[in-house]
Amino acid sequence: MSAERIQHLAAWSAWVPFDEAARTAPQEPGVYVVRTAEDSCLVYIGKAGPRQGKGIRGRLSVYATGKGAVSGLGEAAFNRALADADWVRGRLAALEAAGPSGAQQWARAAIDRAGLELCWATATDDAAARMLEKQCLVSLTGCGLWNVG
C-alpha cells in the first residue's frame, strides 16, 4: 500500500531510514508514517506530542533505545519479531554465545529486524497532531496497519 492515500493531508518529509529519523526528525509535535524499506508497504501511523520539547524525535528515540517495547511502534515490531521463530532462534543463539541481554536490546533488535523507513509532518500542537493522526488512520482503514486500537 502506498502513501498516496494520505499525501494530501499534510506536508510530509522525505522518507528516511529509521535510525536517521530517530536522529534528525523535528522536535515539534506531529505525525510519523512508517513503511518497510523492503517493499515500501505502510505499516504504522504514529503521533508524537510535545514530549518535553522533543516532539517526533523524542518519540522515535524511545523506540531507538528499545524503551518502547510495550507501546506503539515498538510493541508492534516486537510482537511481529516474537512471532518469527527464526528470529527468536537467532536471539537465543546470541544469548547462548554472548550471555543474556535485556528487554531493551531485544526490542531494539525487533525494530532493526523490521527494516523501517519513516516520514513525518509537524503540527502546531498536540491537538493538531492528534487530528492529523486520526485523519491518516481513517484514510488507511482496512490497509493492515500494525496500529492497535
N, C-alpha and C positions, 0 to 999 in steps of 0.2 A: 504494500500500500504506500502511496506516495504522499508527500506533504502538500500536494496541490489543494486538498480539501480544506486546509486551514491557512493557506498562503495569504488570502485576502484579509485575515483577521488582525494582522499586526505587521510591523516592520521587523522581520526576522534577521538574525545574524547569518553569517555563512556557517556551514557545517564544519565542525572541528572534532578531532578525536577527544575522547573522554578526558584524558589527562591534561590536554591543553585547555579544555573548557574549565576544568577544576582550577587551573592556574590563572586564566585570563578572563573568565566571564565577569560581567559587571557586578558591582557591589550594590546594585539597586534591586528593589523587588521586581518580580516578573515571572515569566513562564518559560520553561525549557522543554524542548521536544527532543526525544531520544529515538534513535534508529540504530539498527545493526549495520556495521560497516560492510559486512559481507554481502548483503543483498538490499541495503537501503530501506528495509522494512521498518515502518514506525512501530515502536513498541511501548512507549510511555510518554505521558504528558505530566509534567510536574509544575508546581507553583512554589516560588520562594518569596517569603515576606521580607521585611527589612533585616531580620536576623542580626540584630545588634550592629547594624551598619554594614553588614557583609552580603546581604541580598542573595542573588543567584550563586555567586562564587562561594558564599558561606554554605549554602545548601549542598552544593556539589562537593565541597571539601569534606563534609560529613561522610559522603559515600566514598570518597577517595581514601579516607583513613580507615574505612571499614566500620566506623561507628554507627552507620545507618543500616545495620543488618536486620533490624526488625521494623523498619518503616520505609514506605515509599519505594523508590527505585532500588535501594539496597536490598530490601526484603524480596522484591520481585526477582531480582537477579540471583539472589542466594537460593530462593526456592527452586528456580529452574536448574541451578547448578546441582543442588542436592538430589534432584530427580534424574540426573545424568550419572548412571552407575560408573561409567568410565572416568568421569571427573572425580567422583568420590574415591574410586580405586587409586587414582593418581595422588590425591591428597593423603590417603592412607599410606601409600608408598613413601611419600615425602616425610610423613610422621615417623615411619619406621626407620628411615635413613638419617634424619636430622633431629628427631625428637619432636616434642609437642609444639604446636603453635596455637595461639588463642583464636577466639571467635572473630576478632577484628581482622586477623590475617586471612581467615577462611572467607570472610565477607568480601574483603578486597580482591581475593583471588576469584571470587564469583563475578565481580564486576569485570575483571580482566578477561575472564572466560567469555563473557557476552560480546566483547569486541564492539563497543558502542561509540557512536558519534552524536554530537548534540548541536542544536542551535537554540537561540533564545530571543525573546523580546522583552524589553524592560517595560515597567508600568510605573505610574506616578505614585502609587501606594499599594498597600496590601489588598484593599478592596478592589482596586482596578485589576490587580494580578489575579485575584480570585475569580473575577468576572471573565477575564480572558481565558483562564484555565477551563472554566465551565463551558464557554463557547467552543473551545477546541475539543473538549470531550464529547459534547453534543454532536459536533460535526463529524466525529470519528466513531460514533456509536456503531457497534457491530463489527468493528475492524480488528478485534482480537488484541487490544492493548493489554499490557501487563497490569494496568491500574486495577486496584481492588477497591470496591465500594465507592 
